[in-house]
Amino acid sequence: MADLNRVVLIGRLTRDAELKYTTGGQAVCKFSIAVNRRKKVGEQWEDEANFFDIVLWGKQGESLQTYLVKGKMIGVDGELRQDRWQQDGQNRSKIEIVANYIQLLGGSGGSGQFSGERNNNQSTGAQMVENTFSQPKSDSFTDDIPF
């Protein structure tokens, strides 16, 4: 059986995305998202936030960087990668999610909308990324479904 490494998350950005370039000229866009999980503690439900670092390479990162602002809800489809290095004689490692697809989902955390120029160009950035989270545009069913 083959190994499988796939992650699908929906959450809100915890900070604005940072765009940098490698020495070879490759674009690297880095940001993090918070994903809430509800759990029952005694008789009450509590939210528990989990934070994930995301890396988006290439033209997708360049195109979407201006739209990836703190509070924005996004969907991420990607895979886990583990970086390993030594620092001060200690072995270190960090797990990141390398995004294959990003979908802009909701507004920002405050007003639910971008302001000014970004709002006018929001759909342009979203159209540049493959939409892996949307439903088919029409159903191909010809029969009535009784439920």
Contacts in CASP RR format, 6 or more apart in sequence:
PFRMAT RR
TARGET T0000
AUTHOR 0000-0000-0000
METHOD contacts of the structure
MODEL  1
MADLNRVVLIGRLTRDAELKYTTGGQAVCKFSIAVNRRKKVGEQWEDEAN
FFDIVLWGKQGESLQTYLVKGKMIGVDGELRQDRWQQDGQNRSKIEIVAN
YIQLLGGSGGSGQFSGERNNNQSTGAQMVENTFSQPKSDSFTDDIPF
5 79 0 8 1.000
5 80 0 8 1.000
6 77 0 8 1.000
6 78 0 8 1.000
6 79 0 8 1.000
7 76 0 8 1.000
7 77 0 8 1.000
7 78 0 8 1.000
7 79 0 8 1.000
7 80 0 8 1.000
7 97 0 8 1.000
8 75 0 8 1.000
8 76 0 8 1.000
8 77 0 8 1.000
8 78 0 8 1.000
9 33 0 8 1.000
9 35 0 8 1.000
9 52 0 8 1.000
9 75 0 8 1.000
9 76 0 8 1.000
9 97 0 8 1.000
10 35 0 8 1.000
10 73 0 8 1.000
10 74 0 8 1.000
10 75 0 8 1.000
10 76 0 8 1.000
10 105 0 8 1.000
11 33 0 8 1.000
11 34 0 8 1.000
11 35 0 8 1.000
11 36 0 8 1.000
11 73 0 8 1.000
11 74 0 8 1.000
11 75 0 8 1.000
11 76 0 8 1.000
12 33 0 8 1.000
12 34 0 8 1.000
12 71 0 8 1.000
12 72 0 8 1.000
12 73 0 8 1.000
12 74 0 8 1.000
12 109 0 8 1.000
13 31 0 8 1.000
13 32 0 8 1.000
13 33 0 8 1.000
13 68 0 8 1.000
13 69 0 8 1.000
13 70 0 8 1.000
13 71 0 8 1.000
13 72 0 8 1.000
13 74 0 8 1.000
14 31 0 8 1.000
14 32 0 8 1.000
14 33 0 8 1.000
14 34 0 8 1.000
14 51 0 8 1.000
14 70 0 8 1.000
14 71 0 8 1.000
15 31 0 8 1.000
15 32 0 8 1.000
15 70 0 8 1.000
16 31 0 8 1.000
16 68 0 8 1.000
16 69 0 8 1.000
16 70 0 8 1.000
17 29 0 8 1.000
17 30 0 8 1.000
17 31 0 8 1.000
17 56 0 8 1.000
17 61 0 8 1.000
17 64 0 8 1.000
17 65 0 8 1.000
17 68 0 8 1.000
17 69 0 8 1.000
18 29 0 8 1.000
18 30 0 8 1.000
18 31 0 8 1.000
18 65 0 8 1.000
19 27 0 8 1.000
19 28 0 8 1.000
19 29 0 8 1.000
19 61 0 8 1.000
19 62 0 8 1.000
19 65 0 8 1.000
20 27 0 8 1.000
20 28 0 8 1.000
20 30 0 8 1.000
21 27 0 8 1.000
21 28 0 8 1.000
22 28 0 8 1.000
26 57 0 8 1.000
26 58 0 8 1.000
27 57 0 8 1.000
27 58 0 8 1.000
27 59 0 8 1.000
27 61 0 8 1.000
27 62 0 8 1.000
28 55 0 8 1.000
28 56 0 8 1.000
28 57 0 8 1.000
28 58 0 8 1.000
28 61 0 8 1.000
29 55 0 8 1.000
29 56 0 8 1.000
29 57 0 8 1.000
29 58 0 8 1.000
29 60 0 8 1.000
29 61 0 8 1.000
29 62 0 8 1.000
29 64 0 8 1.000
29 65 0 8 1.000
29 68 0 8 1.000
30 53 0 8 1.000
30 54 0 8 1.000
30 55 0 8 1.000
30 56 0 8 1.000
31 53 0 8 1.000
31 54 0 8 1.000
31 56 0 8 1.000
31 68 0 8 1.000
32 51 0 8 1.000
32 52 0 8 1.000
32 53 0 8 1.000
32 54 0 8 1.000
33 51 0 8 1.000
33 52 0 8 1.000
33 54 0 8 1.000
33 74 0 8 1.000
33 76 0 8 1.000
34 49 0 8 1.000
34 50 0 8 1.000
34 51 0 8 1.000
35 49 0 8 1.000
35 50 0 8 1.000
35 51 0 8 1.000
35 52 0 8 1.000
36 47 0 8 1.000
36 48 0 8 1.000
36 49 0 8 1.000
36 50 0 8 1.000
37 47 0 8 1.000
37 48 0 8 1.000
37 49 0 8 1.000
37 50 0 8 1.000
38 45 0 8 1.000
38 46 0 8 1.000
38 47 0 8 1.000
38 48 0 8 1.000
39 45 0 8 1.000
39 46 0 8 1.000
39 48 0 8 1.000
40 46 0 8 1.000
52 97 0 8 1.000
53 94 0 8 1.000
53 96 0 8 1.000
53 97 0 8 1.000
54 76 0 8 1.000
54 96 0 8 1.000
54 97 0 8 1.000
54 98 0 8 1.000
54 99 0 8 1.000
55 81 0 8 1.000
55 96 0 8 1.000
55 97 0 8 1.000
55 98 0 8 1.000
55 99 0 8 1.000
56 64 0 8 1.000
56 98 0 8 1.000
56 99 0 8 1.000
56 102 0 8 1.000
57 98 0 8 1.000
59 128 0 8 1.000
60 99 0 8 1.000
60 102 0 8 1.000
60 128 0 8 1.000
60 129 0 8 1.000
63 125 0 8 1.000
63 128 0 8 1.000
63 129 0 8 1.000
64 102 0 8 1.000
64 104 0 8 1.000
64 125 0 8 1.000
64 128 0 8 1.000
64 129 0 8 1.000
66 118 0 8 1.000
67 104 0 8 1.000
67 114 0 8 1.000
67 118 0 8 1.000
67 122 0 8 1.000
67 125 0 8 1.000
67 126 0 8 1.000
68 74 0 8 1.000
68 102 0 8 1.000
69 108 0 8 1.000
69 114 0 8 1.000
69 118 0 8 1.000
70 108 0 8 1.000
71 107 0 8 1.000
71 108 0 8 1.000
71 109 0 8 1.000
71 110 0 8 1.000
72 104 0 8 1.000
72 106 0 8 1.000
72 107 0 8 1.000
72 108 0 8 1.000
72 109 0 8 1.000
73 105 0 8 1.000
73 106 0 8 1.000
73 107 0 8 1.000
73 109 0 8 1.000
74 102 0 8 1.000
74 103 0 8 1.000
74 104 0 8 1.000
74 105 0 8 1.000
75 102 0 8 1.000
75 103 0 8 1.000
75 105 0 8 1.000
75 133 0 8 1.000
76 97 0 8 1.000
76 99 0 8 1.000
76 101 0 8 1.000
76 102 0 8 1.000
76 103 0 8 1.000
77 99 0 8 1.000
77 100 0 8 1.000
77 101 0 8 1.000
77 102 0 8 1.000
77 103 0 8 1.000
77 132 0 8 1.000
77 133 0 8 1.000
78 97 0 8 1.000
78 98 0 8 1.000
78 99 0 8 1.000
78 100 0 8 1.000
78 101 0 8 1.000
79 97 0 8 1.000
79 98 0 8 1.000
79 100 0 8 1.000
80 95 0 8 1.000
80 96 0 8 1.000
80 97 0 8 1.000
80 98 0 8 1.000
81 95 0 8 1.000
81 96 0 8 1.000
81 97 0 8 1.000
81 98 0 8 1.000
82 93 0 8 1.000
82 94 0 8 1.000
82 95 0 8 1.000
83 93 0 8 1.000
83 94 0 8 1.000
83 95 0 8 1.000
83 96 0 8 1.000
84 91 0 8 1.000
84 92 0 8 1.000
84 93 0 8 1.000
85 91 0 8 1.000
85 92 0 8 1.000
85 93 0 8 1.000
86 92 0 8 1.000
101 129 0 8 1.000
101 130 0 8 1.000
101 131 0 8 1.000
101 132 0 8 1.000
102 129 0 8 1.000
103 126 0 8 1.000
103 129 0 8 1.000
103 131 0 8 1.000
103 132 0 8 1.000
103 133 0 8 1.000
103 134 0 8 1.000
104 122 0 8 1.000
104 125 0 8 1.000
104 126 0 8 1.000
104 129 0 8 1.000
105 133 0 8 1.000
106 112 0 8 1.000
107 113 0 8 1.000
107 114 0 8 1.000
108 114 0 8 1.000
113 119 0 8 1.000
114 122 0 8 1.000
END
